[in-house]
């Protein structure tokens, strides 16, 4: 039986395609088994020259998401995981280990393939993935500034989306870009599209909620932020979501709910100063004097020589009409810090300001003089605080 040259070539090509498909299937199985080094070697063996878009896309995905270590996203190392091992955990444990690296430059390869296959927008989407990953993980520590990376991932993701190629991650990145440039309405559109594809992504829910807050619609963002809080397992991220949710409740005049979330945030992220101040304000407004007194002491104890801390306390307590309670706190702290001259001087300085603002000038002058005496035992005579104290005393004595 005779076969034409055309049919012979067709059979050979069909065989090659079938072989490639079977090989890719083998590589996919290795990925599912978390054999990432073997998987990369597998795809590399199929297309070492990076000419096949399907194989290159697989390589880029492996390189960006399953490496154990990377150098500037142009050199990648991989490992085969053993049973029970997790990649993220190994990245932390083995961060100082030496690895064998594969040179693989996704941006260069994808740009070449885009010229060859301009209508394959999977390549543009993949290039967006590369630039977004590089922006997140390297920022200004890459070959171009972070701002340029930002524009690149937005451009390629946008082009891919316009041609029907997108996923939840690329939509999130488009939302992130819009939000950075304060285009909150457009950002919300992208966030909602992303959540439709992956409704239980904590970071996207968080972004959608925070975007509503930034756009001055906090009440509309509560559902998203509450969902993010429920989804996060990491204590720091969960604590941050609780704090933002507390702010939203507060702005929506749901003060009891706000207090509850600030308390939860404080448990999840102890001694985080911004949340402590939100919690303290909520406690004062709820009339919880004893918890507020304890928390104010904790806040001061974290930075006893920092003048900004008692200054913030002074502003907050006076705004809430709790000057007397702050005076009680100052008196208690003065006993605790009687042997720490700088901290004692810091307390007396702000105690004097409180007395002055409460129209008790004589006591204020005495407190400022005691503050000066304490500071003189801890600070050099040319320190600016002495001029501030002298000016205050002179102002009151006029």
N, C-alpha and C positions, 0 to 999 in steps of 0.2 A: 504494500500500500504506500502511495507517495503523498507526502505532505508539502505544501508550499512553504517557502521561507517565512511568510507572514505568520502562518499558524505555529510554526516551530518557535518563533520569537514570542508569540502570544503565550504559548505554553510555558516557556521559560520565565516570562514576566509574571505569569499567574503563579508559578511555583515560587518565585522569589517573594511575591506579595504574601502568599500563604505562609511561607517560612518566617517572614518578618512578623506577621500577625501572631504566629505561634510563639515566636521569641519574645515579643512584647508581653504576651500573656504570661510567659514564664517570669519575666521581670516584675510584672504586677504581683504575681504570687509571692515573690521575694519581698516586695514592699509590705504586703499584708502580713508576712511573717516577721517583719521588722529586721530583715537582713539588708540593711541599707547599703553597706559596702558592696555586697554581692549584687544588689540591684543596680547600682551605678556601673559596676563592671559589666553587668549584663547588657544595659543599654549602650554602653560604650563599645561593646563587641559588635553590636548590630550596625552602628553608624559612627565610626570613629572620626569621620570627616565632618560630621554635623551638617549633612545635606538634606536629611529627611525631616520635614517639619514635625511629624508625629513623634519621632524619637527625640528630637531636640526639646520639644515641649515637655516630654517626660523627664529629660535630664534637668531642665530648669526647675521643675517642680521638686525633684529630688535634691538638687543643690541648695535651693532656698529653704526648704522646709525640713529636710532630714539630714543635714550635715551635723557632725559633732563639733566642727570648728571651721571657721572661714577666715581668710585674710582678704579683706577688702572686696568680698564677694567676687573674686576672680580666682581664688584658690580654695578648694574645698576638701575636707577630710571626712571620711565616713567610718562607721563601725557597724558590725552585725551584733544586734542585741541578743543577750541570752534571756531565757525565760525569767520574767519578773523584773527585768531592767526597763527603765523609762529613759527616753532620750534627754528630756529636760534635766532630770536628776544627774545623768552622766555628764552633761555639759557643765554643770556646776562643780562636780567632783573632779573631773578630768581637765579643768580649764587650763592648767599649767603643764599638761602632758604634751609630749612631742608626737606628731602624727605624720603620716605620709599624705601629701596633698596632690590632688588632681588639678591641673590648670584648666580652667573652664571659664570663659568670659561670656556670660549670657547676653550682655548688651551688644557686644560686637557681633556675635553669631546671629542674634535675632534681627539686628538692623540689616545684615546681609540677606537674610532670608526674606525679610519684608520687601526688599527691592526685587527679589526673585518671584515672590508670591504675594503681590500687593493686595489681593482680594481675600487673603486668609487672615481674618482679623483676630484669630486665636493668637497669632504671633504678636500683634499689637497689645492684646490683653496680657500676654506673658511678659512682654517688655514693661508694661505697667506694673506687673507684680514685682519685677526685678527692681525697678526704681523706687517703688513704695517700700519694699523690704530694706533697701539700702538707706532710704531716708529715715526709716524707723530706727534702724540698728546702728547707723554710722553718722547720720546728720552731716555736720561740717567736716567730718574726718574721712572724707572720701576724695575722689579726684576732682569733683566739682562741688560748689557750695550747696548747702541744704536747700536753699531757695530754688536753685536750678533743678534739683531732684524733685522738689515739690511740683514744679511746673511740668516736668517730664512725665511723672506718673499720672498727673491730672490729664495731660494731653493724650497720652496713649490709652488710658482707661476711657476717656471721653469718646475717642474715635472708635474704640471697640464697641462701646455701648450703642453708639449711633448705628452700628452695623449688626446689632443683635447678639453681641458676645459680651457677657458679663456674668458675675456671680455676686454673692452677698458681700464678699471681701472688697471687690472693686467698687461696688456701690457705697460701701462704708467709707472707702478712701476718698471718693468723690464728695461725699458729705463732709468729711473731715476738712478737705480743701476749701469747700465753700464756707464752712464755719470759721476757719482761720481768717478768711478775708471778710468776715462779718456779713456774709450773704446768708443770713440765718433762714430765710424762707426757702431758698433753694436747697440749703443743707437739709432742712426737714424733709423735703421731697425725697432726697437720696436716702436719708435714714429710714424713712417709711418703706421705700422700695426694698432696701436691704433686709429689713425686719420681715417683710412678706416672704422672702426666700429663707430666712433663718430667724424665726421669731424668738428663739431661746439663746441668742448670742448676747452674753452679758455686756460686752464692750459696746455693741451697737445700741442696746437698750439704754445704757449709760449715756452714750453720745446724744441720742435722741432726747433724753430728759434734760441733759445739761444745755443742749441747744435751745430748748424751750425757755430755760432760765435766762440764758444770755439774751434771748429775744424778748425778754420781759413778759413772758407768759408762763410763770412758774407753775400755776395750777394745772395747766395743760400737760406739763411734763411729769407730774407726780406718778402717773401710771407706769411710764417707762422707767423712771428711776427706782420705783418700788420693785419692779420686775428685775432690774439690774442687781439691786440689793439682795434679792432672793436667789439670784443665779450665781453671784460671785461666791467662790469658796475661799479664796485667798483673804486673810484677815485684813490686810492693808487696803485692798480694793473694796472689800465689803464695808470697812470702816469709812472709807471715803464716800461711798455711795450713801451710807447712812447719814453722813454729815450734809451732803448736798440735798438729800431728801428732807432733812431737818430744816435747812434754809428755805426750801420750797414750801413746806408746811408753815413756817414762820411768816413768809411773805403772803401766804394765802389765809393768814390770820387763824391758823389752826395751831394755837400755841401749845396745847397739851401734847399733840402729836409731835410737834417740833422738839419739845423737851425729851420725849421718849427716844427719838432718833438720835439726838445729841448724846444722850446717856449711852445708847448702844454703840455709837461711834467711839465714845471714850473707852468703853470696854474692849473694843476691837483694836483701836489704835491709841493706847494709853500715852498720855503726856504730849499729845499733838496740840500745840498751842492754839492754832486757829479754832479748832473744835472746842477746846477748853473755854475760850472766850465766848463762843456761841452758847455753850452749856451754862456758863456762869450768868450770862444775861437772862437766859430762860429761867434759871433758878430764882434770880432776883425778882423777875416779873411774876413768878408763881408764888412768891412769898416764902420760899424755902430758905430761910436764913441760915440754918445750921449747915446744910450741904454747901451753900454758897460760901460761907466762912471757911469751911474745910478746903474747898476747891481753890479759893483765892490764895490760901497758904501754900497749897501744892504748886500753883502757878508761880508764886514768888520763889519758892524753894528751888525751882528748876534753873533760875538765873538771878540769884540774889544781888549781883552787882550791876546788872543791866538796868539803866535808868528807864528804858522804854517800858519795862514790865509794870512797875508801880505807876508809871504815867498812864498806861492803858487802864489799870484798875481804878485810878483816880477819876478818869474821864467817865468810865462806865458807871461806877457807883454814884457819882454826882448826877449823871443823866437819869438814873433810875430813882433818884431821891433817897439814896441810902448812904449819905455821908457819915452818919453816926455808926453804922455797921462797919464801914471802912476804918473809922477811927479805932474801933474795937480790934480790928484785924491788925492795924499798924502797932498798937500797944502790945499785942500778943507776940508779934514778930520781933519787936525790939528786944523783948526778953530772950527770945531764942537766939538772936544774933548779937547779943551784947559783947561777945568776944571777937566778932568779925567786924573790924572797923570800917571797911569799905561798904559792906552790906548795911551796917548800922547807919552810916552816913547817908546812904542811898534812901533808906527808909525815912530818916529824919528830914531829908530834903523834901520828899513828897508829902510827908505828914505836915511839914510847914506850909506847903502849897495848899493843902486841904484846909488848914486852919485859916490861912489868908483868904481863900475863896469863900469860907464860911464866916467871914467878917470878924475873925478873932485875931487881930493884928499883933497884939502884944505877945500872945502865946506863939504866934507864927515866927516872930523875931527870935524868941528864945530857942525855938526848935531849929531855926536856920543856923544859929550860933553853935548849937550842939552838933549839928550836921557838919559844920566847918571843922569843929574840933575833931570829930571822928575821921573825916577825910584826911586831915593833916597827918594822921598816924599811918595812913595807907598810901597816899598819893603824893607825887612831887609837887612842890610849891607853885610851879608854873602851870599846873593842870587848870583847864578852863573852868572847872566846876567852882573854883574859889572866886573867880570874877563874877560868875552867875549869882553865887550866894551874896557876895558883897553888894552887888547891884540891887538885889531883892531887899536886903536889909536897909540900904540907903533909900530906896523907893518908899518903903513903909514908914521910915523915920522922918520923912520930909514934913 
